Amino acid sequence: MGGVISSLSKSNGKTDNKGKSVSQRTRWRMDNKFKELGGYLPLYKAALGGQWKVARKFIADDPKSLIAKITIASETALHIAVSTGKNLDFVEKLVRRMSPEELALTDQNGETALSMAAIVGNTEAAELLVSKNPDLPNIASKSGFPLHWAAQYGQKPMLLYLLDITRKDMDPSPFSGESGVKLLISIITAEFYDIALKLVNLYPDLATMELNGLGSPLSVLAEKPNAFPSGCHWKFWPQVLNPCVFCMFLITKDISIAVSYLKYVRDTKLMHHQAILLVKCLCLEIMELDDAKAFSMLQEPLHLAAKLGIDEFIEEIVGAFPPAIWSVNEENHNVFQLAVTYRRENVFNLIYQMSEYRHLVTRYIDPHGNNILHLAGRLPPPDRLNLVSGAALQMQRELQWFKEVEKFVQPAYKAWKNAKGKTPSFVFSEAHQNLVKEGEKWMKDTATSCTVAAALIATVVFAAAITVPGGNDQNSGTPLYVMPEQHQQRAFAVFGVFDAISLFSSVTSILMFLSILTSRYAEADFLYALPKRLIIGLSMLLISITSLMVAFSSALYLVLGQNKPWRLLLVGALASLPVTLFIFLQFPLLLEIMLATYGRGIFQKKGNRMLH
């Protein structure tokens, strides 16, 4: 239909030898076509809805309609019925009335009804069709064989079925040449890595072929970061998996949730394992080529993996073919320069698994005179910059990158000027000036908000300290609850201690936040100085809130809790609410800052495999 409309638009203004415009003649033909097809509308609706009684009557009145082209795309009723993905009984009755040759009728694109079944994953209908005409899987259209459609649309059960019944000795074969590599790429794109492994083992030549516009199978696999452990964002879950599943079981009383989660984890780990095996398998086949061809074929997937952060992929390639580590793209950027540009720390960390060659892979200069430290000075892509929350933490992470890369360059590169006469430090300052301003605003806004909260707490606890619960003795001025005969003496002691702790911690918090507000906000301050003050300020604020709640609960117990301990339980439960809210709302930020500033960091050796 789209092709017809396109031809109509392209033919406007043209005339034939009879004086009629081409567009007028095309419209006339289309009108006649629609009128002709309009007579099959009841059959079309019956095929869509699985209404066999209506279809049977229509076919009885017009036997030719069984194999007639009833749509503008020249589809038969069988095409329509199969493509619904349901109404198997309707399909079975149509197939029973058709000959094997009629089952092979094609639409305007050369697709049989089996191709429609492959697209929608209608395996049961496919089995009905093939049982009557076993040659259907071997009929190719303009776009390929039915199994190509099953792969392109991600219909795994259908694909497995068609792989078993499609002839392997055809010429042309769906498993060789352009058709074969197209099939393999479609299977990899659909993330059926187990099937891809079997296909490569059966037809190893497919691993070394390339498809125009898509590249090689290895290149397509390199664009699948989720297929590898490095692309998985729940690496810490294996340590807490069992407690989490147990808690889910206790809360929901439904073991199916825990089972589903375990199945998801198992399937994901299996996919990672299969993807790595597939990389190994493809690399082994590429290694059978001469060195120049192998080097050429490995370059693109290697650079794609570096951009997307798939370190396992790079390890496998370099492990199979060590010279690949020296490959560069059109900008003369190697794996580590790409890792720095796209801020892929897991790829950059591979440098720790190299010998002293690590100092050689960082010496490359691009056509613009930039060394790897210049690249570290640039802003990363937004998706990599936003990995951490808040402009201040983003600035801290950028400084960490720059300082880390600086360790691996020769001293002359630190003051190296590029084609524009800019040193790496100048490039960093120029690129990050807006981020510094945003980080300053974020820090000041956070500090201002927290200062107000800390000041309110300090005011309250100071007032409570000089207005003790129960009052004072009129003669000595000693608080009544301090007197030895009072049984509430312990509760009063708790009140006094935690009131003092709350006061001191809130004042300390105020001082820390004030120091943030008055900071000079130089670039280097975002690395340690400002995050350290924010950590202390937020920690003290948490302590002050917690102490305030304990002191308040003690005071209420002294006033209201005599002989009624249930009141203490109620007060304690209510007092824990603000602390719990603070932990849920602010503690993640505090923890993130602490880990970013004093944690292990993102730069360290991740594996023991020697790369060079």
Buried (B, 14 or more C-beta within 10 A) or exposed (E): EEEBEEEBEEBEEEEEEEEEBBBBBBBEEBEEEEEEBEEBEBBBEBBBBBBBEBBBBBBEEEEEBBBBBBBBEBBBBBBBBBBBBBBBEBBBBBBEEBEEEBBBBBBBEBBBBBBBBBBBBBBEBBEBBBEBBEEBBBBBBEEBBBBBBBBBBBBBEBBBBBBEBBBEEBEEBBBBEEBBBBBBBBBBBBBBBBBBBBBBEEBBBBBBBBBEEBBBBBBBBBBBBBBBBBBBEEEEEEEEBEEEBEEBBEEEEEEEBBEEBEEEBEEBEEBBEBBBBBBBBBBEBBEEBEEEEBBEBBBBBBBBBBBBBBBBBBBBBBBBBEEBBBBBBEBEBBBBBBBBBBBBBBBBBBBBBBEEBBEEBBEBBBEEBBBBBBBBBBBBEEEBBEEBEBBBBBBBBBBBBBEBBBEBBEEEBEEBEBEEEBBBBBBBBEBBEEBBEBBBEBBBEBBEEBBEBBBEBBEBBBEBBEEBBBEBEEEEEEBBBBBEEBEBBEBBEBBBBBBBBBBBBBBBBBBBBBBBEEBEBEBEBBBEBBBBBBBBBBBBBBBBBBBBBBBBBBBBBBEEBEEEEEBBEBBBEEBBEBBEEBBEEBBEBBBBBBEBBEEEEBBEEBEEEEBB
